[in-house]
């Protein structure tokens, strides 16, 4: 059961990363569009990949640090999505982003409390 719980974020993170890449695909081929595409594709997928490192954390401190790194990438992704929010697919991405931020923040908080005990 613990193993199942450990991987429960993989699918939502992969789905959101794919959604971020879909947003990249609709950006115009302009200097601004290309810059946003590069940044969003990088930040919008990094947290999903970082989650593998989160799962392999060897200590509670390592877990918290890696979760905070992934949370940073999620927050940067929100800024990119906010810049291009006029596109219809971005609304869906922002809703999913809010859910993922809440999950990461709650897990960090729980881990910090557990570490403090």
N, C-alpha and C positions, 0 to 999 in steps of 0.2 A: 504494500500500500504506500509506503514511504517513497518508493521508487516512482510510482505513478504520480504522486504529488510533486515530486522533484521535477518532472518534465511537463507539468501542466501548462506552462507558459510557452513552450516551444511552438505549438500550432498558432496561437494568437500572435506571437512575435513574427513568425514567418509570414502569416497572412498580412500583417501590417506592413512588413518590409516589402512584400509584393505590391501592396497598395501604393506605397511610396514610390516604387518604381513605375507604376501605372501613371502616377502624377507626373513623373519625369518625362514619360513618353508623350504627354500632351503639351509640354512646354514648347514655346516657339524656338526656332533655330536662330536666335539673335544672341548678341553678346550677353545680355542679361539673362535670357532663357538658358543659355548654355552654362553660365555660372551657377544659376540656381539648380539646374539639373545635376551638375557635378556635386555640389554641396549636399543636395537632398538625397542623391543616390548613395553618397558616402555615409552621411549621418543616419539616413532613413533605414539603412540595413545594418549598420555597425552594432546597434544594441541587440539585435537578434543573434548576431555572431558572438557578441560578448557574453550572452547568456550561457553559452557552453563553458566559458571560463568561470562564470558564477557557479555553475553546477559542480565544477571541479575544485572549488575553493577548499583549502586544507584547514581553515580555521574560521571561526566566527568573524574575526577581524578581516580576514581575506574576503569572506563572503560580503561583508558590509562594503568594503572598498570596491569590489567588482560591481556590486549592485549600484553604488553611487556613480561609477563610471558609465554604466548603461543608462542610468537615469539622466545623466548629463547629455548623452547623445539623444535621448528622447526629447529633452527640453530644447535642444538645438533644432531638432526636426520640427518642433512646433513653430519655431520662429520662421523657418523656411516655408512651412505650409501657410502661415499667416501672411507672408509676403505675396503668395499666389492664390489666396483663398477665393478669388473670383471664379475659379474653375469649379464646376459642379462636383467632381470626384473628391475635391479637397474637403468638403463638408463631412463626408464619410470618414476620411482619414483623420480629421480633427476629433470626431466623436470617439473613434477607436483609440486615438492618442490619449484622450482624457482618461479612458478606462485603464490603459497601460500605466500611465503616470500614477494613478491611485494605487494600483497593485504594487508597483515598485516601491513607492513611498511607504506603504503599509508593511511590506516585507522588511525594508530597512529598519523601520521603527521597531518591529517585533524582534528583529535580530539584535538590535542595540539593547533592548530591554533584557533579552535572554542573556546577552553577554555580561550585562551588569549584575546579574544574579549570582 
